[in-house]
Amino acid sequence: MKGKLMRRTIIYGVLAVFLFAVLFLATFRSRRNPAGENTFQIVAFGDSVLGLVRDETAVPARLQALTGKTVYNASLGGTCAARNGTDKRMDQARGSLSLVGLTKSMWAGDFGVQKTVRMRENNTEYFLEAIDGLTKVDFSQVETVIIQHGLNDYHAGTPIENPEEPYDEYTYLGALRTSIDTLKKINPDLRIILLTPTYSWYIAYEQTCEEIDYGGGSLSDYVEAEIRLAQELDVEIVDLYHNVYSCESGENWETYTIDGIHPNETSREMLAERIAEALR
């Protein structure tokens, strides 16, 4: 009797182990990529140059069409790479929408602060939807991250760098360094491509981005600093500032942009083509 009971116990134990193994294999894929997560090959972070227009003519949408790779547009108009130095509280709500704020939330797996932000500016209605989508991106499957930031750091007069603290998140280069390091922690195999800001015309002032200094230097100073950083960190960079728009004439803004800053449909196609070339 005891022998039969022992054999039955062993058989049940083996069956239990077998069923557990089958259940484990059957659910492994879904646990690796939990329900609700989406797979994208490219994620684009940036400001309104990439984020303002979100239809099929947007730069990320055209990039997807040109490359055949899935692209998630995580760009938020009006945001900077760096946190806002006017209020150095790390939990500052607006700072959470910066590139460094978003990447740190990705690393922590917590976008709670971003989801509570209520923006008063126009053309920010898509922010919550974009952030919600970002929370569901499976970054283990992302191949390439594109970073297009700098124009709003320039507008905000963000210091380009803190010589005493290279990872200062309230500086442009410090924010980029921190963000790139954080992305590499999330996925060490990521290909990271920096995009320089696009050339801009300030119609009301009858000046260009080469002439106006908002406190941190001209836009070309930010561009040159970003190019040096790409060399320092050995990451790729696409120089949109010098190599896309023809900037000899102050009136060229009408050829390339709708207002001196934001690219028109023709220019969005040009930008997408230039980025697609770099991805090949």
N, C-alpha and C positions, 0 to 999 in steps of 0.2 A: 504493500500500500504506500509505504513511504517512498519507494522507488518510483512508482507511477506519479506521485505528487511532485517529486523532484524533477522528473522528466518534463512534466507539464509546465512546471515553473520555468525550466530552462527554455522550452519552446516558446512560451509567452514572452519571456525576456528577449529572445532572438527576434521574434515578430515585432516587439515594441521598438527595438533598435532599428530594424529594417524600415518600419513605417516612419520613424523619425528621420532617417536618412532620406527617404523619398520626399517627405514634406520639406526638409531642408533644401534639397536640390530644386524642388518645384518653386520655392519662394525666394531662392537666392537672388534671382534677377530683380524681383520686385523690391527686395529689401535693399539691394545695392542702389537702385533707382526708385525711391519710394513713390507711392501713388501721388500724382499731382506734379511730379518733377518733369521738366521738359529737357530734351536734348538739343543743344545748339552747338554748331562747330565754331562759330565766331560770336564774341560779345563785344559790342562797341560802347565804350564810355566816352562822354563828351558833353559839350554845352549845346547851345541852340543851333550851331552850325550843322550838327547832326540831329539834334532833337526837336527843333521847332516844327519842321514838317515831318509828318508821320504817316504819309500815304505811300502809294507805290512809287512816287518820285523822290522820296527821301533818300539820302545817301546810303544808309544801311540797306534799304530795300533794293536799290539799284545794285549795290555790291552783291547782294544775294543772287540777283538775276544774272549778273556778269560772271560770278564764280561758280554758281551751282551749289554753294555751301549755305547752310542755314545760319542766319544772322539774327541775334537778339539786340535790339536797340535799347540800351540802358542809359542813353544820353538825356540829361535834364537841363533845359535852357536856363541860363542865368547862374549856373553853379560854377564853382572854382575847383581846382585841384586841391588847394589848401583850405584849411579852416580859417575862419574870419578872426583876424588878430585884434579886432576892436573889443572882443570879449573872450578872454582865454579860458573859458569853461569848457572842458572836454565834452560835456554833455549838451552843449549848446545845440538847439534843435536844427538851426539852419546849417551849422557845421556838419551835421550828420549827413547832409545831402551832398557834401563835397566828395571828390574822388576818394580821398583818404578815409572819410567817414563811411562811405559805402563799402570799401574793401575791408575795413576793420569789422564791420557788421557781418560781412560775408564770412570772415574767418571765425567770428564768434557764433555765427548761425542765429543772430538776433537782430531783426530789423524793427524792433518795437518803437524806437525813437523816431525813425523815419515815417512810420505809419501814423504817428500822432501829429506830424508837422502839417500845419495849414498855411499855405502860401497865399498872400494877398495880391501878388503880382498877376498880371494878365498872362495868358498862355501857359499856365502851370496846371491846368485841369487834368492833364494826363499823368502827373507825377505819381499819384498813388497806384494807378494801374501799372505804370512802368516798374515801380518798386515791388509791387506784388508779383509781377512776372519774374523779376530778378530773384526773388526768394525761391522760386521754383526751378531755376536753371540748375542742372546737374553739372557742376564745374569739373567733375572728374572726366567728363566727356568733351569738354571744350578744348579745341585745338589752339585757337588764337584769340588774344584779347587786344583790341585796338583802343588806344587812349588818345583822345583829342581834347586837350585842355590847355589853357593859358590865356585866352582872350579875356575872360572875366577876372583872372588873377591880375592881369594888366590893368583892367578897368578899376579894380579895387585897390590898386597901389600895393598889392601884396609884395613884401620883400622877396627878391629872387632867391636869396640864400642867407643862412646864418653860418658864418665861418666857424663859429664855436660849437655848433650843433648841426651836423649835416642832415639829421633826420627830424629837424624841427618842422612839425606839421603845420605851422603857421607861415611857412615860407613855400615858395613855388617848388624849388628843387627838393626841399625836405619832404614835401607831400608826395612828390613823384617817387622819390627813393622809397619812402615808407610803403606806398601803394604797390610798387613793383615787388618789394620784398614780401608783402602780405600775399599777393597773388601767387607768388612762387611757393609759399607755404601751403596754399590751398591746392595747387596743382604744379608740382615741380617741372612737369613736361610742357607747360604753357609756352607758346610762342607769343611774345609781347612786342607790339609795334607801336611806337609813338608817332603821332601826327603833330606837326607844328601848327600853331594857329594860322588862319588865313589872313592875308593882307586886308586892311580895313580903311575905309574912308569915313571921315566925320564931317558930314555935309554941312551941318549947322555951324560948325567952326571954320569951315573951308580949310581944313587941315587933314593930314593923313596920320596913320599910326606911327609913322617915322618922326612926326613932328610933335605929337602930344605926349607929355609925361604926366601920368596920374599920381606919381609919387614913388614908383618903383623903377622907372626907366621907360624908354620907348618899347613898343611891342617887339621891335627887332632885338632888343636886349634880352627879352624873355626867350625869343627864338634861338638866339645864339647860345644861351645858357642851356636850353633843352638839348641842342645838338651836342654840346660838350658832355652833358649827362649821359646821353645815349652811348657815347664813346666810352665813358667811364664805366658804365654798367654792362657794356657789351650787349645792348639791345638794338633792335632795328629802329630806324626812324625814316619817315617819309616827310620831306620838306615841302609842305604845301605853301608855305609863306613865299618862298622864292621861285617855285617851279610850276605854279598853276596859273595864277592871274598875271597879266601883263600890267605893270604898275607905273609906267612912265607918265601917264597923264592923270591928273586929278579927276578928270571927267569919266574915267574908265569904270567908275563904280556902277554906272548904269548898264554897262556891258555884262558885268559879272554878278551884281547883287540887286536886291530889291530895295535896299535902304543904305547901302554903304558897308554893311556888315554881313547880312544873311544872304547866302547864295541863292540865285534864281534857279529855275529848273535846269537851264542849260549848264550852269556851273555845278549844280549837284551831280549831274551826269559826269562832268569833267573830273570832279573830286572822286567819285566812285571808280572811274576808270583808272585814275592814278593809284588809288589804294589797291585795286584789283591787280594792277601790274606788279606791285610789291609782294602780293600774296602768291604769285606764281613761282 
